[in-house]
Amino acid sequence: MSEKDIVVIGGGPAGYVAAIHAAHLGAKVAVVEKDRLGGTCLNRGCIPTKALVRSVEVLLEARRADDFGIEVDNVKINFQKIMARKSNVVSQLVSGVEQLMKANKISIYRGSGCILSPHLVKVNDNEIATRKLIIATGSESAFLSIPGIDLPGVLTTDDILELKELPESLVIIGGSYVGVEFASIFNALGTKVTIVKRRPLRLEPIDEEIGRRFAQTLPRQGIEVKIGAAVKAIKRNGAVLKVVWDTPEGEQGVEGQMVLMATGRRPYSEGLGLSELGIKMNGRAIVVNEYLETNIKDVYAIGDVLGKNMLAHVASYEGEVAVDNALGRSRQADYHAVPICFFTQPEVAGVGTTEAEASDGGLPYKVSKFPFAACSRAVTMGETVGMVKMICNADNGRVLGVHIMGSHASELIAEGVLAMQLGATAEDIAHTIHAHPTLPEAVRETAMGQLDGSIHFQRM
Ligand SMILES: Cc1cc2nc3c(=O)[nH]c(=O)nc-3n(C[C@H](O)[C@H](O)[C@H](O)COP(=O)(O)OP(=O)(O)OC[C@H]3O[C@@H](n4cnc5c(N)ncnc54)[C@H](O)[C@@H]3O)c2cc1C
């Protein structure tokens, strides 16, 4: 049995990226995966949802094509084709990861990995010896334990991605970014969508003002949001399902053909043998230090199984950090500039401090804003809904947070992330020449608002 330098359990964006990075550094690597490579992100998460988002964008463009002088007759939705395209996109990217594994000479073991010792992993009848071990087993949907959860028509986020027919109506329990994205997708496709939430929809950790403005767009789009609803059961009511909760005035409910549980995710580490190994846990999450080492020497953990920033880009980043440490480079994980994107209509994205956090933190801070309506590129695109908001340290001008609502917010946020990562100031951004006419000019104009004022926007 030849010894590996690194064995990674889990082939999601944490695990497969860790494996490729380790191979680049010259390590002999194996990945253990019990399902398809790519994990939740490629198969049941980021990628299929964004493929659907793209279909929705095309639909919405086609519907308003007339505004641009383009005559498109009879715009129709073919849900089966939309779903087929989604599956093709997933397959294409999964096979891309498979090819990368091959090109990097990474051994793939198909099956459930079980840890026999920090240096020995069992998969089916194989035992793999390794110098270092990385656990990247991800997460699973978390459910409310309420009556009715098993009724036909109550869907997980995995189930909804496999629908064959578009539902007439959908009740979404929970307002996580995943729930709001599905609301946006199905609403645009013509499903009557209701989001049911205990607390007001806020889009945490996005800036409160941007979250509020986004929430205000939902009723205009036709999405109903019921707040103050601590859901206690799902009942069948003839052909529909009824989600019910108590209020001081008595039981209330909302009906839908289907119900989506968007109540978050929890770390997944079943069957790994972690308690026998003595791995320190916090509930279901594996505890690691800033080098992503567990309490057991030579064993690292990364990604959703840590239960913190459950995002694919964080998972992949952690994969690279853990590998660097496992192979003798010393690198601490740094989470001060983690972006989050909501691929909704309109898009929302943010990084760093919100205005309320800055105010609570007692630091001197300054806020500047710039509306999309004043950005020439946004006007040419007919995408004038939205704004950029920047929060800077009032003493030294350092960027503390950037939050954006509007077209391509998920792309624009990269500038804010880089600024924060480099410790850049508003002046650094303002003194950087941005191509014209582009949406990033809105970020620069917001930075100018921290200094002598935006050029193309004057508050009256
Ligand atoms: C609907 C939805 C939409 C999302 N959209 C986004 C988005 O737009 N952007 C974003 O950043 N994030 C998004 N996410 C979150 C993102 O998918 C996760 O943060 C990311 O996949 C975590 O990566 P991971 O590698 O830690 O875990 P996973 O992707 O869950 O991968 C873990 C892998 O480990 C395997 N595994 C588990 N146990 C074992 C075992 N014992 N042996 C062998 N294999 C095992 C699993 O089969 C799985 O393939 C979304 C999630 C969902 C559900």
PDBQT file of the ligand as one rigid body, heavy atoms in Angstrom, charges set to zero:
ROOT
HETATM    1  C1  LIG A 501     -29.429  25.593  -3.101  1.00  0.00    +0.000 C 
HETATM    2  C2  LIG A 501     -28.056  26.059  -2.716  1.00  0.00    +0.000 A 
HETATM    3  C3  LIG A 501     -27.485  27.136  -3.374  1.00  0.00    +0.000 A 
HETATM    4  C4  LIG A 501     -26.209  27.572  -3.030  1.00  0.00    +0.000 A 
HETATM    5  N1  LIG A 501     -25.677  28.646  -3.697  1.00  0.00    +0.000 NA
HETATM    6  C5  LIG A 501     -24.450  29.088  -3.358  1.00  0.00    +0.000 A 
HETATM    7  C6  LIG A 501     -23.860  30.180  -4.043  1.00  0.00    +0.000 A 
HETATM    8  O1  LIG A 501     -24.439  30.748  -4.968  1.00  0.00    +0.000 OA
HETATM    9  N2  LIG A 501     -22.631  30.587  -3.664  1.00  0.00    +0.000 N 
HETATM   10  C7  LIG A 501     -21.943  29.997  -2.636  1.00  0.00    +0.000 A 
HETATM   11  O2  LIG A 501     -20.831  30.408  -2.329  1.00  0.00    +0.000 OA
HETATM   12  N3  LIG A 501     -22.479  28.935  -1.975  1.00  0.00    +0.000 NA
HETATM   13  C8  LIG A 501     -23.699  28.475  -2.307  1.00  0.00    +0.000 A 
HETATM   14  N4  LIG A 501     -24.223  27.390  -1.661  1.00  0.00    +0.000 N 
HETATM   15  C9  LIG A 501     -23.426  26.773  -0.577  1.00  0.00    +0.000 C 
HETATM   16  C10 LIG A 501     -22.351  25.848  -1.156  1.00  0.00    +0.000 C 
HETATM   17  O3  LIG A 501     -22.955  24.862  -1.959  1.00  0.00    +0.000 OA
HETATM   18  C11 LIG A 501     -21.580  25.197  -0.021  1.00  0.00    +0.000 C 
HETATM   19  O4  LIG A 501     -21.079  26.200   0.846  1.00  0.00    +0.000 OA
HETATM   20  C12 LIG A 501     -20.407  24.397  -0.558  1.00  0.00    +0.000 C 
HETATM   21  O5  LIG A 501     -20.839  23.371  -1.420  1.00  0.00    +0.000 OA
HETATM   22  C13 LIG A 501     -19.609  23.774   0.597  1.00  0.00    +0.000 C 
HETATM   23  O6  LIG A 501     -18.561  23.035   0.081  1.00  0.00    +0.000 OA
HETATM   24  P1  LIG A 501     -17.962  21.767   0.863  1.00  0.00    +0.000 P 
HETATM   25  O7  LIG A 501     -16.942  21.199  -0.047  1.00  0.00    +0.000 OA
HETATM   26  O8  LIG A 501     -17.582  22.172   2.230  1.00  0.00    +0.000 OA
HETATM   27  O9  LIG A 501     -19.189  20.756   1.030  1.00  0.00    +0.000 OA
HETATM   28  P2  LIG A 501     -20.067  20.006  -0.068  1.00  0.00    +0.000 P 
HETATM   29  O10 LIG A 501     -20.154  20.794  -1.304  1.00  0.00    +0.000 OA
HETATM   30  O11 LIG A 501     -21.328  19.646   0.636  1.00  0.00    +0.000 OA
HETATM   31  O12 LIG A 501     -19.234  18.706  -0.406  1.00  0.00    +0.000 OA
HETATM   32  C14 LIG A 501     -19.018  17.699   0.530  1.00  0.00    +0.000 C 
HETATM   33  C15 LIG A 501     -18.807  16.401  -0.220  1.00  0.00    +0.000 C 
HETATM   34  O13 LIG A 501     -18.397  15.400   0.703  1.00  0.00    +0.000 OA
HETATM   35  C16 LIG A 501     -18.995  14.166   0.349  1.00  0.00    +0.000 C 
HETATM   36  N5  LIG A 501     -18.978  13.310   1.552  1.00  0.00    +0.000 N 
HETATM   37  C17 LIG A 501     -19.581  13.528   2.740  1.00  0.00    +0.000 A 
HETATM   38  N6  LIG A 501     -19.256  12.555   3.615  1.00  0.00    +0.000 NA
HETATM   39  C18 LIG A 501     -18.446  11.707   2.953  1.00  0.00    +0.000 A 
HETATM   40  C19 LIG A 501     -17.778  10.509   3.320  1.00  0.00    +0.000 A 
HETATM   41  N7  LIG A 501     -17.845  10.010   4.558  1.00  0.00    +0.000 N 
HETATM   42  N8  LIG A 501     -17.041   9.877   2.377  1.00  0.00    +0.000 NA
HETATM   43  C20 LIG A 501     -16.931  10.371   1.109  1.00  0.00    +0.000 A 
HETATM   44  N9  LIG A 501     -17.529  11.508   0.718  1.00  0.00    +0.000 NA
HETATM   45  C21 LIG A 501     -18.267  12.173   1.637  1.00  0.00    +0.000 A 
HETATM   46  C22 LIG A 501     -20.384  14.551  -0.131  1.00  0.00    +0.000 C 
HETATM   47  O14 LIG A 501     -20.930  13.563  -0.970  1.00  0.00    +0.000 OA
HETATM   48  C23 LIG A 501     -20.076  15.863  -0.867  1.00  0.00    +0.000 C 
HETATM   49  O15 LIG A 501     -19.827  15.609  -2.246  1.00  0.00    +0.000 OA
HETATM   50  C24 LIG A 501     -25.490  26.921  -1.993  1.00  0.00    +0.000 A 
HETATM   51  C25 LIG A 501     -26.056  25.824  -1.329  1.00  0.00    +0.000 A 
HETATM   52  C26 LIG A 501     -27.314  25.388  -1.686  1.00  0.00    +0.000 A 
HETATM   53  C27 LIG A 501     -27.899  24.206  -0.966  1.00  0.00    +0.000 C 
ENDROOT
TORSDOF 0
